[in-house]
Amino acid sequence: MIARLLKGAVKGAVVGKVLQIAERELRKPENQRKIKEGLRKVSRTRR
């Protein structure tokens, strides 16, 4: 039972860290530009 709780806590911490890193990367202007360009390409190919 304790192992299961510990495993859940570790998974939660890992997910939290991944989200933190993703949020930091999304704040960078060069990454925002790349995302916008990618979305434009996708929207063009759908038409």
RAPEVEN-V777388 format. One record per backbone hydrogen bond with DSSP energy under -0.5 kcal/mol. CO is the residue of the C=O (numbers start at 1). NH is the residue of the N-H. If there is no record, write none. Layout:
BEGIN
CO;NH + CO;NH
END
This chain:
BEGIN
1;5 + 2;6 + 3;7 + 4;8 + 5;9 + 6;10 + 7;11 + 8;12 + 9;13 + 10;14 + 11;15 + 12;16 + 13;17 + 14;18 + 15;19 + 16;20 + 17;21 + 18;22 + 19;23 + 20;24 + 21;25 + 22;26 + 23;27 + 24;28 + 25;28 + 28;31 + 28;32 + 29;33 + 30;34 + 31;35 + 32;36 + 33;37 + 34;38 + 35;39 + 36;40 + 37;41 + 38;42 + 39;43 + 40;44 + 41;45 + 42;46 + 43;47
END
